[in-house]
Amino acid sequence: MSSPTDKQIDSAAKQGFAFGISIVAAALLFVAGLVSIFQGISAIANDELFVIGPNYIFEFSLTAWGWIHLILGIIGVLIAGGLALGADWARVAAIVIASLSIVVQFLWLPYYPAWAILIIVLDLIVIWAVSTWDPDRAYNL
């Protein structure tokens, strides 16, 4: 029985870190999806929380934005569940939904800039985590 090399130990440590971040990514995706659901419901209900600036080039009605956030939030919560269970399809779906969320949050910037920037950062962490974690190599020493 041979002992593991430094390269194997370093690789396993990186994969273990990425696995931990993937679990955190599932939790972040779940929370972001849940808040997006509430954000969507609030926008659909014509809540007075959102301020709409004049002449925005990517202008949609507040109700349309509400439905966009609601649908993306529901999909995000479902994908987060699959990601937490370790489903392979959920890793690809998490990257796709986080990428879509980045685009939507960029377009949502004039309505709620602080929240949009925070969600963009969280989506980038989700993308990094699920794209760097290789479950086949995580514990191969």
N, CA, C and O atoms as a MOPAC input file, in Angstrom:
PM7 MOZYME 1SCF
protein

 N      0.84200 1    -1.16400 1     0.00000 1
 C      0.00000 1     0.00000 1     0.00000 1
 C      0.89300 1     1.23600 1     0.00000 1
 O      1.72500 1     1.40700 1     0.89100 1
 N      0.72200 1     2.08200 1    -0.98700 1
 C      1.54800 1     3.27900 1    -1.06600 1
 C      0.86700 1     4.43700 1    -0.36000 1
 O     -0.35800 1     4.51100 1    -0.26600 1
 N      1.70000 1     5.33400 1     0.13000 1
 C      1.14000 1     6.51500 1     0.79800 1
 C      0.83200 1     7.58800 1    -0.24100 1
 O      1.47600 1     7.63700 1    -1.29000 1
 N     -0.13300 1     8.43700 1     0.03700 1
 C     -0.50800 1     9.46800 1    -0.92400 1
 C      0.60000 1    10.49900 1    -1.10500 1
 O      1.32800 1    10.82000 1    -0.16600 1
 N      0.71100 1    11.00100 1    -2.30000 1
 C      1.70400 1    12.03000 1    -2.58700 1
 C      1.17700 1    13.39300 1    -2.15200 1
 O     -0.01000 1    13.56700 1    -1.87700 1
 N      2.09200 1    14.34700 1    -2.10100 1
 C      1.68900 1    15.70800 1    -1.72800 1
 C      0.68700 1    16.27600 1    -2.72200 1
 O     -0.22500 1    17.01200 1    -2.34700 1
 N      0.86300 1    15.92800 1    -3.99400 1
 C     -0.05300 1    16.42300 1    -5.02600 1
 C     -1.45500 1    15.85500 1    -4.81400 1
 O     -2.44500 1    16.56900 1    -4.97500 1
 N     -1.54200 1    14.57200 1    -4.45400 1
 C     -2.84000 1    13.95500 1    -4.20000 1
 C     -3.50400 1    14.57000 1    -2.97100 1
 O     -4.71300 1    14.80400 1    -2.96900 1
 N     -2.72700 1    14.82900 1    -1.93800 1
 C     -3.27600 1    15.42700 1    -0.72300 1
 C     -3.76600 1    16.83600 1    -1.01500 1
 O     -4.84300 1    17.22900 1    -0.56500 1
 N     -2.97200 1    17.60400 1    -1.77600 1
 C     -3.35800 1    18.96500 1    -2.14000 1
 C     -4.63200 1    18.95900 1    -2.96700 1
 O     -5.51400 1    19.79000 1    -2.74800 1
 N     -4.74500 1    18.03000 1    -3.92000 1
 C     -5.93700 1    17.91800 1    -4.75200 1
 C     -7.15400 1    17.55000 1    -3.91700 1
 O     -8.23400 1    18.10700 1    -4.11100 1
 N     -6.98500 1    16.61500 1    -2.99200 1
 C     -8.09100 1    16.20200 1    -2.12800 1
 C     -8.53700 1    17.34800 1    -1.22900 1
 O     -9.73000 1    17.52400 1    -0.98400 1
 N     -7.57200 1    18.12900 1    -0.73800 1
 C     -7.92300 1    19.27700 1     0.11000 1
 C     -8.71700 1    20.30100 1    -0.68000 1
 O     -9.69200 1    20.85400 1    -0.17200 1
 N     -8.31100 1    20.56300 1    -1.92300 1
 C     -9.03900 1    21.51500 1    -2.76200 1
 C    -10.44200 1    21.00300 1    -3.06300 1
 O    -11.40400 1    21.77100 1    -3.03900 1
 N    -10.56100 1    19.70600 1    -3.34800 1
 C    -11.86900 1    19.13700 1    -3.65000 1
 C    -12.76400 1    19.13600 1    -2.41000 1
 O    -13.96600 1    19.37900 1    -2.51100 1
 N    -12.18500 1    18.86500 1    -1.25100 1
 C    -12.95800 1    18.91500 1    -0.01100 1
 C    -13.47000 1    20.31900 1     0.26600 1
 O    -14.60600 1    20.49900 1     0.70600 1
 N    -12.62600 1    21.31300 1     0.00800 1
 C    -13.03400 1    22.70800 1     0.16800 1
 C    -14.14900 1    23.04400 1    -0.81300 1
 O    -15.13100 1    23.68700 1    -0.44200 1
 N    -14.00000 1    22.61200 1    -2.06600 1
 C    -15.03100 1    22.87500 1    -3.07300 1
 C    -16.32800 1    22.15900 1    -2.72000 1
 O    -17.41100 1    22.68700 1    -2.97400 1
 N    -16.23400 1    20.94500 1    -2.12900 1
 C    -17.44200 1    20.23300 1    -1.69600 1
 C    -18.16800 1    21.03100 1    -0.61500 1
 O    -19.38800 1    21.19000 1    -0.66200 1
 N    -17.41100 1    21.52800 1     0.35500 1
 C    -18.01000 1    22.33900 1     1.41200 1
 C    -18.65900 1    23.58900 1     0.84800 1
 O    -19.75100 1    23.97100 1     1.27000 1
 N    -17.99500 1    24.22300 1    -0.09700 1
 C    -18.55200 1    25.41400 1    -0.74100 1
 C    -19.79100 1    25.03300 1    -1.54900 1
 O    -20.72500 1    25.82900 1    -1.64400 1
 N    -19.81900 1    23.82900 1    -2.13500 1
 C    -21.00000 1    23.39600 1    -2.89400 1
 C    -22.21600 1    23.24600 1    -1.98900 1
 O    -23.33200 1    23.57200 1    -2.39400 1
 N    -22.01300 1    22.75900 1    -0.77800 1
 C    -23.11700 1    22.67900 1     0.17700 1
 C    -23.57300 1    24.08700 1     0.54200 1
 O    -24.77000 1    24.36100 1     0.63400 1
 N    -22.60500 1    24.97100 1     0.74800 1
 C    -22.93900 1    26.36800 1     1.02200 1
 C    -23.63400 1    26.97100 1    -0.20300 1
 O    -24.57000 1    27.75700 1    -0.06300 1
 N    -23.17400 1    26.60000 1    -1.40500 1
 C    -23.79900 1    27.10900 1    -2.63200 1
 C    -25.25700 1    26.67700 1    -2.71200 1
 O    -26.11300 1    27.45800 1    -3.12800 1
 N    -25.54500 1    25.44500 1    -2.32100 1
 C    -26.93600 1    24.98600 1    -2.31600 1
 C    -27.76400 1    25.82700 1    -1.34800 1
 O    -28.89300 1    26.21300 1    -1.65200 1
 N    -27.18600 1    26.10400 1    -0.18000 1
 C    -27.90100 1    26.93100 1     0.79900 1
 C    -28.07700 1    28.35800 1     0.28100 1
 O    -29.14700 1    28.94800 1     0.43600 1
 N    -27.02700 1    28.91600 1    -0.33500 1
 C    -27.12600 1    30.26900 1    -0.88500 1
 C    -28.15100 1    30.33200 1    -2.01500 1
 O    -28.93500 1    31.27700 1    -2.09900 1
 N    -28.13700 1    29.32800 1    -2.87300 1
 C    -29.09500 1    29.28400 1    -3.97200 1
 C    -30.52500 1    29.16900 1    -3.42900 1
 O    -31.45000 1    29.78000 1    -3.96400 1
 N    -30.69200 1    28.39100 1    -2.37700 1
 C    -32.00400 1    28.24500 1    -1.75000 1
 C    -32.47900 1    29.58100 1    -1.17700 1
 O    -33.61200 1    29.99900 1    -1.41800 1
 N    -31.61000 1    30.24200 1    -0.42200 1
 C    -31.98000 1    31.52200 1     0.20100 1
 C    -32.24200 1    32.58300 1    -0.86500 1
 O    -33.22100 1    33.32500 1    -0.78100 1
 N    -31.36300 1    32.65200 1    -1.86900 1
 C    -31.55800 1    33.62800 1    -2.94700 1
 C    -32.85800 1    33.35100 1    -3.69200 1
 O    -33.57200 1    34.28300 1    -4.06100 1
 N    -33.16600 1    32.08800 1    -3.91200 1
 C    -34.41400 1    31.72300 1    -4.57500 1
 C    -35.62700 1    32.08500 1    -3.73300 1
 O    -36.62100 1    32.59900 1    -4.24700 1
 N    -35.54000 1    31.81500 1    -2.44100 1
 C    -36.64800 1    32.12700 1    -1.53800 1
 C    -36.89000 1    33.63600 1    -1.47000 1
 O    -38.03500 1    34.08400 1    -1.53300 1
 N    -35.82900 1    34.41000 1    -1.34200 1
 C    -35.98500 1    35.85800 1    -1.29800 1
 C    -36.48000 1    36.38100 1    -2.64000 1
 O    -37.25300 1    37.33800 1    -2.68400 1
 N    -36.04500 1    35.76600 1    -3.73000 1
 C    -36.52700 1    36.15800 1    -5.05400 1
 C    -38.02800 1    35.89800 1    -5.17700 1
 O    -38.74900 1    36.67300 1    -5.80600 1
 N    -38.49100 1    34.81200 1    -4.57700 1
 C    -39.92700 1    34.52600 1    -4.56200 1
 C    -40.67000 1    35.65100 1    -3.83900 1
 O    -41.67000 1    36.16600 1    -4.34000 1
 N    -40.17700 1    36.02400 1    -2.66900 1
 C    -40.81700 1    37.10600 1    -1.91800 1
 C    -40.72000 1    38.44200 1    -2.65800 1
 O    -41.65400 1    39.24300 1    -2.64300 1
 N    -39.57500 1    38.66500 1    -3.30300 1
 C    -39.38800 1    39.88100 1    -4.09600 1
 C    -40.39300 1    39.90400 1    -5.24900 1
 O    -40.97900 1    40.94600 1    -5.54300 1
 N    -40.58800 1    38.77600 1    -5.88700 1
 C    -41.54700 1    38.67700 1    -6.98000 1
 C    -42.97300 1    38.89800 1    -6.52300 1
 O    -43.74100 1    39.60400 1    -7.17700 1
 N    -43.33100 1    38.29000 1    -5.39500 1
 C    -44.67800 1    38.47900 1    -4.85400 1
 C    -44.90800 1    39.94600 1    -4.51700 1
 O    -45.97900 1    40.49500 1    -4.77300 1
 N    -43.88800 1    40.57100 1    -3.94000 1
 C    -43.99500 1    41.98300 1    -3.58100 1
 C    -44.18200 1    42.85500 1    -4.81500 1
 O    -44.98700 1    43.78600 1    -4.80400 1
 N    -43.44100 1    42.55800 1    -5.87800 1
 C    -43.56400 1    43.34800 1    -7.10800 1
 C    -44.90600 1    43.09600 1    -7.79700 1
 O    -45.49800 1    44.02500 1    -8.34800 1
 N    -45.38700 1    41.86600 1    -7.77400 1
 C    -46.67900 1    41.54800 1    -8.38900 1
 C    -47.81000 1    42.26700 1    -7.64500 1
 O    -48.77700 1    42.72200 1    -8.25600 1
 N    -47.67600 1    42.36200 1    -6.33600 1
 C    -48.70100 1    43.01200 1    -5.52000 1
 C    -48.61300 1    44.53600 1    -5.59700 1
 O    -49.34500 1    45.23100 1    -4.89200 1
 N    -47.71800 1    45.06700 1    -6.45000 1
 C    -47.52400 1    46.51200 1    -6.60000 1
 C    -47.17000 1    47.18000 1    -5.27800 1
 O    -47.72900 1    48.21300 1    -4.91000 1
 N    -46.23800 1    46.57100 1    -4.58600 1
 C    -45.77200 1    47.10700 1    -3.31400 1
 C    -45.09600 1    48.45700 1    -3.53900 1
 O    -44.53200 1    48.70300 1    -4.60500 1
 N    -45.15200 1    49.30800 1    -2.55800 1
 C    -44.54200 1    50.63300 1    -2.64700 1
 C    -43.05400 1    50.59500 1    -2.32200 1
 O    -42.42200 1    51.64800 1    -2.23700 1
 N    -42.48200 1    49.41200 1    -2.13800 1
 C    -41.07500 1    49.27500 1    -1.78800 1
 C    -40.15300 1    49.68700 1    -2.92400 1
 O    -39.08000 1    50.23600 1    -2.67300 1
 N    -40.54000 1    49.43900 1    -4.14500 1
 C    -39.67400 1    49.66100 1    -5.29300 1
 C    -39.89200 1    51.04100 1    -5.88900 1
 O    -41.02400 1    51.49500 1    -6.05600 1
 N    -38.78300 1    51.69600 1    -6.20500 1
 C    -38.82400 1    53.00800 1    -6.84600 1
 C    -38.38600 1    52.82500 1    -8.28800 1
 O    -37.33400 1    52.24200 1    -8.55200 1
 N    -39.17700 1    53.31500 1    -9.20800 1
 C    -38.87200 1    53.15400 1   -10.62400 1
 C    -38.37400 1    54.48500 1   -11.16400 1
 O    -39.08500 1    55.48900 1   -11.11800 1
 N    -37.13600 1    54.48800 1   -11.68200 1
 C    -36.56500 1    55.70200 1   -12.25100 1
 C    -37.08700 1    55.94500 1   -13.65900 1
 O    -37.59700 1    55.02600 1   -14.30000 1
 N    -36.96400 1    57.15700 1   -14.13600 1
 C    -37.46600 1    57.47400 1   -15.48100 1
 C    -36.52400 1    56.97900 1   -16.58400 1
 O    -35.30900 1    56.91500 1   -16.40000 1
 N    -37.10300 1    56.63800 1   -17.71400 1
 C    -36.35700 1    56.31800 1   -18.94100 1
 C    -35.31800 1    55.21900 1   -18.76100 1
 O    -34.16300 1    55.39400 1   -19.14800 1
 N    -35.69900 1    54.13200 1   -18.20100 1
 C    -34.79400 1    52.99400 1   -18.06600 1
 C    -34.87100 1    52.17400 1   -19.34500 1
 O    -35.96400 1    51.80900 1   -19.77900 1
 N    -33.73300 1    51.88100 1   -19.95200 1
 C    -33.69900 1    51.24800 1   -21.27300 1
 C    -34.27000 1    49.82000 1   -21.26400 1
 O    -34.86400 1    49.39500 1   -22.25500 1
 N    -34.10000 1    49.08300 1   -20.17400 1
 C    -34.61000 1    47.71400 1   -20.07300 1
 C    -35.90500 1    47.69900 1   -19.27500 1
 O    -36.08500 1    46.85800 1   -18.39400 1
 N    -36.77800 1    48.59800 1   -19.57000 1
 C    -37.97300 1    48.81200 1   -18.76600 1
 C    -39.03300 1    47.73300 1   -19.01300 1
 O    -39.45500 1    47.49300 1   -20.14500 1
 N    -39.44200 1    47.09900 1   -17.92600 1
 C    -40.59100 1    46.20900 1   -17.91000 1
 C    -41.53300 1    46.74900 1   -16.84300 1
 O    -41.13200 1    47.55300 1   -16.00200 1
 N    -42.76700 1    46.31400 1   -16.88000 1
 C    -43.67200 1    46.72200 1   -15.80700 1
 C    -43.23700 1    46.02000 1   -14.52200 1
 O    -42.56500 1    44.98900 1   -14.55400 1
 N    -43.63000 1    46.59500 1   -13.40600 1
 C    -43.27800 1    46.00600 1   -12.12000 1
 C    -43.88700 1    44.60600 1   -11.97300 1
 O    -43.29500 1    43.73100 1   -11.34200 1
 N    -45.05400 1    44.40300 1   -12.55100 1
 C    -45.68600 1    43.07800 1   -12.52100 1
 C    -44.87300 1    42.06100 1   -13.32000 1
 O    -44.70400 1    40.92100 1   -12.88900 1
 N    -44.36800 1    42.47600 1   -14.48600 1
 C    -43.52600 1    41.56800 1   -15.28900 1
 C    -42.26400 1    41.19200 1   -14.52000 1
 O    -41.87400 1    40.02500 1   -14.50300 1
 N    -41.62000 1    42.18000 1   -13.88000 1
 C    -40.43800 1    41.87900 1   -13.06700 1
 C    -40.80600 1    40.93800 1   -11.92800 1
 O    -40.03700 1    40.04500 1   -11.57500 1
 N    -41.98400 1    41.14500 1   -11.35800 1
 C    -42.42000 1    40.27100 1   -10.27600 1
 C    -42.52900 1    38.82100 1   -10.71600 1
 O    -42.07800 1    37.91800 1   -10.01200 1
 N    -43.12800 1    38.59800 1   -11.88000 1
 C    -43.25200 1    37.22800 1   -12.39900 1
 C    -41.89000 1    36.63600 1   -12.73800 1
 O    -41.65800 1    35.45100 1   -12.50300 1
 N    -40.99600 1    37.43800 1   -13.28200 1
 C    -39.63800 1    36.95400 1   -13.60000 1
 C    -38.94800 1    36.48700 1   -12.32400 1
 O    -38.39300 1    35.38900 1   -12.28100 1
 N    -38.98200 1    37.32100 1   -11.28200 1
 C    -38.33200 1    36.95300 1   -10.01600 1
 C    -39.01600 1    35.75500 1    -9.36500 1
 O    -38.34500 1    34.89100 1    -8.79900 1
 N    -40.32600 1    35.69700 1    -9.43700 1
 C    -41.05900 1    34.57800 1    -8.83300 1
 C    -40.69400 1    33.25900 1    -9.50100 1
 O    -40.42000 1    32.27300 1    -8.81700 1
 N    -40.69000 1    33.23300 1   -10.81100 1
 C    -40.37500 1    31.99300 1   -11.55100 1
 C    -38.92000 1    31.58600 1   -11.32300 1
 O    -38.64500 1    30.41800 1   -11.04500 1
 N    -37.98000 1    32.53700 1   -11.43800 1
 C    -36.57100 1    32.20100 1   -11.19000 1
 C    -36.35900 1    31.73700 1    -9.75300 1
 O    -35.55200 1    30.84100 1    -9.50300 1
 N    -37.07500 1    32.33600 1    -8.81400 1
 C    -36.94600 1    31.93000 1    -7.41500 1
 C    -37.41800 1    30.51400 1    -7.17300 1
 O    -36.75600 1    29.74800 1    -6.47200 1
 N    -38.55400 1    30.15900 1    -7.74400 1
 C    -39.08000 1    28.78900 1    -7.58500 1
 C    -38.12000 1    27.78000 1    -8.20500 1
 O    -37.82700 1    26.74600 1    -7.60300 1
 N    -37.63400 1    28.07400 1    -9.39700 1
 C    -36.67600 1    27.16800 1   -10.05200 1
 C    -35.39700 1    27.06100 1    -9.22600 1
 O    -34.84700 1    25.97100 1    -9.06700 1
 N    -34.92000 1    28.19600 1    -8.69800 1
 C    -33.71000 1    28.19000 1    -7.87200 1
 C    -33.85400 1    27.34100 1    -6.62700 1
 O    -32.93000 1    26.61000 1    -6.26900 1
 N    -34.99200 1    27.42300 1    -5.96100 1
 C    -35.23300 1    26.61700 1    -4.75700 1
 C    -35.24500 1    25.12700 1    -5.10800 1
 O    -34.66800 1    24.31700 1    -4.38300 1
 N    -35.89200 1    24.76600 1    -6.20400 1
 C    -35.92400 1    23.35400 1    -6.62400 1
 C    -34.52700 1    22.83900 1    -6.96900 1
 O    -34.16400 1    21.72200 1    -6.59900 1
 N    -33.75600 1    23.64700 1    -7.67000 1
 C    -32.39100 1    23.23900 1    -8.03900 1
 C    -31.51400 1    23.13200 1    -6.79700 1
 O    -30.67600 1    22.23500 1    -6.70800 1
 N    -31.69800 1    24.03600 1    -5.84000 1
 C    -30.91600 1    23.97500 1    -4.59800 1
 C    -31.17000 1    22.65800 1    -3.86600 1
 O    -30.25200 1    22.07900 1    -3.28700 1
 N    -32.41700 1    22.18700 1    -3.89500 1
 C    -32.71700 1    20.88800 1    -3.28700 1
 C    -31.97800 1    19.76100 1    -3.97700 1
 O    -31.41900 1    18.88500 1    -3.31700 1
 N    -31.97200 1    19.77600 1    -5.31000 1
 C    -31.22800 1    18.75700 1    -6.05400 1
 C    -29.73600 1    18.84800 1    -5.81700 1
 O    -29.05100 1    17.82800 1    -5.73800 1
 N    -29.22900 1    20.06500 1    -5.70300 1
 C    -27.79600 1    20.27000 1    -5.45400 1
 C    -27.41600 1    19.74400 1    -4.07100 1
 O    -26.36000 1    19.13100 1    -3.90900 1
 N    -28.25500 1    19.97600 1    -3.09300 1
 C    -27.98400 1    19.48700 1    -1.73900 1
 C    -27.98900 1    17.96100 1    -1.68300 1
 O    -27.29100 1    17.36400 1    -0.86400 1
 N    -28.78300 1    17.32900 1    -2.56200 1
 C    -28.81500 1    15.86700 1    -2.60900 1
 C    -27.68900 1    15.27900 1    -3.46100 1
 O    -27.50000 1    14.06300 1    -3.49300 1
 N    -26.93900 1    16.15100 1    -4.15500 1
 C    -25.80600 1    15.70100 1    -4.95300 1
 C    -26.16100 1    15.23800 1    -6.34900 1
 O    -25.39000 1    14.50400 1    -6.96800 1
 N    -27.30900 1    15.64700 1    -6.85900 1
 C    -27.71700 1    15.23500 1    -8.20400 1
 C    -26.83900 1    15.89700 1    -9.26000 1
 O    -26.55500 1    17.09200 1    -9.18600 1
 N    -26.41100 1    15.10200 1   -10.25100 1
 C    -25.55200 1    15.63800 1   -11.30300 1
 C    -26.25400 1    16.70500 1   -12.12900 1
 O    -25.64100 1    17.70900 1   -12.49200 1
 N    -27.53700 1    16.49900 1   -12.43200 1
 C    -28.27400 1    17.48100 1   -13.21500 1
 C    -28.35200 1    18.82100 1   -12.49900 1
 O    -28.40400 1    19.86900 1   -13.14200 1
 N    -28.36200 1    18.79100 1   -11.16200 1
 C    -28.49600 1    20.01800 1   -10.38500 1
 C    -27.25200 1    20.89000 1   -10.49200 1
 O    -27.34200 1    22.11400 1   -10.39700 1
 N    -26.09400 1    20.27100 1   -10.68700 1
 C    -24.86900 1    21.07100 1   -10.82600 1
 C    -24.92900 1    21.91500 1   -12.08900 1
 O    -24.61700 1    23.10500 1   -12.05400 1
 N    -25.32500 1    21.31600 1   -13.19500 1
 C    -25.44600 1    22.05700 1   -14.45700 1
 C    -26.58100 1    23.07200 1   -14.35100 1
 O    -26.43700 1    24.22000 1   -14.77200 1
 N    -27.70000 1    22.64500 1   -13.79000 1
 C    -28.85200 1    23.53900 1   -13.65300 1
 C    -28.53100 1    24.71500 1   -12.73500 1
 O    -29.00900 1    25.82500 1   -12.97200 1
 N    -27.73200 1    24.49300 1   -11.69500 1
 C    -27.35900 1    25.57900 1   -10.78500 1
 C    -26.52600 1    26.63300 1   -11.51500 1
 O    -26.70600 1    27.83100 1   -11.29800 1
 N    -25.62600 1    26.18900 1   -12.37000 1
 C    -24.81600 1    27.13400 1   -13.14300 1
 C    -25.71000 1    27.92300 1   -14.09200 1
 O    -25.55000 1    29.13500 1   -14.23100 1
 N    -26.64300 1    27.24700 1   -14.73900 1
 C    -27.54200 1    27.92000 1   -15.68100 1
 C    -28.43000 1    28.91900 1   -14.95300 1
 O    -28.54900 1    30.06200 1   -15.39500 1
 N    -29.05700 1    28.52100 1   -13.84900 1
 C    -29.97700 1    29.41700 1   -13.14400 1
 C    -29.22400 1    30.56500 1   -12.48700 1
 O    -29.73500 1    31.68400 1   -12.43600 1
 N    -28.01800 1    30.31100 1   -11.98400 1
 C    -27.22800 1    31.39900 1   -11.39500 1
 C    -26.79600 1    32.39200 1   -12.47700 1
 O    -26.76100 1    33.59900 1   -12.23600 1
 N    -26.47200 1    31.88900 1   -13.65600 1
 C    -26.11500 1    32.77700 1   -14.77000 1
 C    -27.30900 1    33.62500 1   -15.19200 1
 O    -27.17500 1    34.83000 1   -15.40700 1
 N    -28.46900 1    32.99900 1   -15.30800 1
 C    -29.69500 1    33.74300 1   -15.62300 1
 C    -30.00000 1    34.78200 1   -14.55200 1
 O    -30.42000 1    35.89900 1   -14.85500 1
 N    -29.78700 1    34.40500 1   -13.31500 1
 C    -30.03200 1    35.31900 1   -12.20700 1
 C    -29.10800 1    36.52800 1   -12.26800 1
 O    -29.52300 1    37.64400 1   -11.95300 1
 N    -27.85800 1    36.31400 1   -12.67200 1
 C    -26.92700 1    37.43500 1   -12.81800 1
 C    -27.45300 1    38.43000 1   -13.84900 1
 O    -27.43000 1    39.63900 1   -13.62100 1
 N    -27.92300 1    37.92000 1   -14.97800 1
 C    -28.45600 1    38.79700 1   -16.03100 1
 C    -29.68900 1    39.54400 1   -15.52400 1
 O    -29.81000 1    40.75300 1   -15.72300 1
 N    -30.60400 1    38.82500 1   -14.86900 1
 C    -31.82600 1    39.45000 1   -14.35800 1
 C    -31.48100 1    40.50600 1   -13.30400 1
 O    -32.05700 1    41.59300 1   -13.30500 1
 N    -30.55100 1    40.19100 1   -12.41300 1
 C    -30.18000 1    41.15800 1   -11.38000 1
 C    -29.50000 1    42.38500 1   -11.98000 1
 O    -29.67900 1    43.49600 1   -11.48200 1
 N    -28.72300 1    42.19400 1   -13.04300 1
 C    -28.11800 1    43.33900 1   -13.73000 1
 C    -29.20500 1    44.25300 1   -14.28700 1
 O    -29.11500 1    45.47500 1   -14.17300 1
 N    -30.22000 1    43.66000 1   -14.88300 1
 C    -31.31600 1    44.44800 1   -15.42700 1
 C    -32.19000 1    45.05200 1   -14.32200 1
 O    -32.87900 1    46.04600 1   -14.55200 1
 N    -32.16300 1    44.46200 1   -13.13700 1
 C    -32.95500 1    44.91400 1   -11.99700 1
 C    -32.23700 1    46.01300 1   -11.20300 1
 O    -32.84000 1    46.61300 1   -10.31300 1
 N    -30.96400 1    46.28600 1   -11.50500 1
 C    -30.15300 1    47.25800 1   -10.76200 1
 C    -30.85500 1    48.58600 1   -10.46800 1
 O    -30.78300 1    49.04500 1    -9.32800 1
 N    -31.52700 1    49.22800 1   -11.42300 1
 C    -32.13900 1    50.52300 1   -11.11400 1
 C    -33.26700 1    50.45600 1   -10.08300 1
 O    -33.59000 1    51.46200 1    -9.45200 1
 N    -33.86600 1    49.27600 1    -9.91200 1
 C    -34.97900 1    49.15000 1    -8.98200 1
 C    -34.50300 1    48.94800 1    -7.54400 1
 O    -35.07000 1    49.51100 1    -6.60800 1
 N    -33.45300 1    48.13600 1    -7.38100 1
 C    -32.97200 1    47.80600 1    -6.04100 1
 C    -31.48500 1    47.46900 1    -6.14000 1
 O    -31.12500 1    46.29200 1    -6.09400 1
 N    -30.59900 1    48.48400 1    -6.27600 1
 C    -29.18200 1    48.24100 1    -6.58700 1
 C    -28.41100 1    47.42800 1    -5.54900 1
 O    -27.64200 1    46.54100 1    -5.92100 1
 N    -28.59300 1    47.70300 1    -4.27600 1
 C    -27.82400 1    46.98600 1    -3.24900 1
 C    -28.14300 1    45.49300 1    -3.27400 1
 O    -27.24200 1    44.65700 1    -3.21000 1
 N    -29.42100 1    45.16800 1    -3.36500 1
 C    -29.81600 1    43.75900 1    -3.39500 1
 C    -29.30600 1    43.08900 1    -4.66200 1
 O    -28.81300 1    41.96200 1    -4.61100 1
 N    -29.41800 1    43.76500 1    -5.79300 1
 C    -28.98500 1    43.18600 1    -7.06600 1
 C    -27.49100 1    42.85500 1    -7.03500 1
 O    -27.08600 1    41.78400 1    -7.48900 1
 N    -26.67700 1    43.75900 1    -6.50600 1
 C    -25.23100 1    43.51600 1    -6.44100 1
 C    -24.92300 1    42.34600 1    -5.51100 1
 O    -24.07200 1    41.51200 1    -5.82300 1
 N    -25.60800 1    42.28000 1    -4.37200 1
 C    -25.40300 1    41.17000 1    -3.43900 1
 C    -25.74100 1    39.83600 1    -4.08600 1
 O    -24.98200 1    38.87800 1    -3.94500 1
 N    -26.85000 1    39.75300 1    -4.78300 1
 C    -27.25700 1    38.50700 1    -5.42500 1
 C    -26.29400 1    38.13900 1    -6.55500 1
 O    -26.01300 1    36.95800 1    -6.75700 1
 N    -25.78700 1    39.12500 1    -7.29300 1
 C    -24.79900 1    38.84500 1    -8.34300 1
 C    -23.56100 1    38.20000 1    -7.73100 1
 O    -23.04200 1    37.22700 1    -8.27800 1
 N    -23.08100 1    38.72400 1    -6.60800 1
 C    -21.90700 1    38.14700 1    -5.93500 1
 C    -22.20400 1    36.72300 1    -5.46700 1
 O    -21.38300 1    35.82600 1    -5.65700 1
 N    -23.36200 1    36.51000 1    -4.86400 1
 C    -23.72500 1    35.16400 1    -4.40400 1
 C    -23.84000 1    34.19000 1    -5.57800 1
 O    -23.43400 1    33.03300 1    -5.47100 1
 N    -24.38800 1    34.65700 1    -6.68600 1
 C    -24.49400 1    33.79800 1    -7.87000 1
 C    -23.11500 1    33.42900 1    -8.41400 1
 O    -22.90900 1    32.30300 1    -8.87000 1
 N    -22.18200 1    34.35600 1    -8.37000 1
 C    -20.81600 1    34.04800 1    -8.80900 1
 C    -20.17500 1    32.99000 1    -7.91000 1
 O    -19.46300 1    32.11200 1    -8.39800 1
 N    -20.42300 1    33.06800 1    -6.59900 1
 C    -19.90800 1    32.05200 1    -5.67600 1
 C    -20.53100 1    30.69200 1    -5.98300 1
 O    -19.83700 1    29.67400 1    -5.97500 1
 N    -21.82200 1    30.67100 1    -6.25000 1
 C    -22.51000 1    29.42700 1    -6.60100 1
 C    -21.89100 1    28.82000 1    -7.85900 1
 O    -21.60000 1    27.62400 1    -7.89500 1
 N    -21.69200 1    29.63600 1    -8.88100 1
 C    -21.10400 1    29.14600 1   -10.13700 1
 C    -19.70600 1    28.59100 1    -9.89200 1
 O    -19.37200 1    27.51400 1   -10.38700 1
 N    -18.88700 1    29.31300 1    -9.13200 1
 C    -17.52800 1    28.83700 1    -8.86300 1
 C    -17.56400 1    27.50600 1    -8.12400 1
 O    -16.84900 1    26.57200 1    -8.48500 1
 N    -18.39300 1    27.42100 1    -7.09700 1
 C    -18.41800 1    26.22400 1    -6.26000 1
 C    -18.84000 1    24.98500 1    -7.02800 1
 O    -18.18000 1    23.94800 1    -6.94600 1
 N    -19.92200 1    25.08000 1    -7.76400 1
 C    -20.39900 1    23.87500 1    -8.43500 1
 C    -19.57000 1    23.53600 1    -9.66700 1
 O    -19.58100 1    22.39000 1   -10.11500 1
 N    -18.85700 1    24.50100 1   -10.22200 1
 C    -18.03500 1    24.18900 1   -11.39700 1
 C    -16.65200 1    23.66000 1   -11.02800 1
 O    -16.00200 1    23.03300 1   -11.86400 1
 N    -16.18300 1    23.89200 1    -9.80600 1
 C    -14.85500 1    23.40200 1    -9.42600 1
 C    -14.88700 1    22.10200 1    -8.64800 1
 O    -13.85800 1    21.43900 1    -8.51600 1
 N    -16.04500 1    21.72200 1    -8.13200 1
 C    -16.12900 1    20.50300 1    -7.34100 1
 C    -16.26600 1    19.29700 1    -8.23800 1
 O    -17.17800 1    19.23100 1    -9.06200 1
 N    -15.36100 1    18.33800 1    -8.08200 1
 C    -15.39600 1    17.07800 1    -8.82400 1
 C    -15.64400 1    15.95400 1    -7.82200 1
 O    -14.71200 1    15.52100 1    -7.14500 1
 N    -16.88000 1    15.47600 1    -7.71600 1
 C    -17.19300 1    14.47400 1    -6.68800 1
 C    -16.44000 1    13.16400 1    -6.86400 1
 O    -16.26400 1    12.43200 1    -5.89100 1
 N    -15.98800 1    12.84300 1    -8.08000 1
 C    -15.26400 1    11.59300 1    -8.30000 1
 C    -13.86100 1    11.64300 1    -7.71900 1
 O    -13.30800 1    10.60400 1    -7.36000 1
 N    -13.26900 1    12.84500 1    -7.61700 1
 C    -11.90600 1    12.97800 1    -7.12100 1
 C    -11.84200 1    13.49100 1    -5.70000 1
 O    -10.74600 1    13.61800 1    -5.15300 1
 N    -12.96500 1    13.78900 1    -5.08300 1
 C    -12.94800 1    14.44400 1    -3.77300 1
 C    -12.25900 1    13.61000 1    -2.69800 1
 O    -11.53800 1    14.15000 1    -1.85900 1
 N    -12.47400 1    12.32100 1    -2.72200 1
 C    -11.92000 1    11.49900 1    -1.66100 1
 C    -11.04600 1    10.37300 1    -2.18900 1
 O    -10.85800 1     9.36900 1    -1.50200 1
 N    -10.50900 1    10.51600 1    -3.39000 1
 C     -9.61200 1     9.51100 1    -3.96900 1
 C     -8.18400 1     9.77600 1    -3.53100 1
 O     -7.46600 1    10.53400 1    -4.18300 1
 N     -7.78100 1     9.18500 1    -2.48000 1
 C     -6.37900 1     9.31400 1    -2.03500 1
 C     -5.63100 1     8.06300 1    -2.35300 1
 O     -4.43900 1     7.96500 1    -2.06200 1

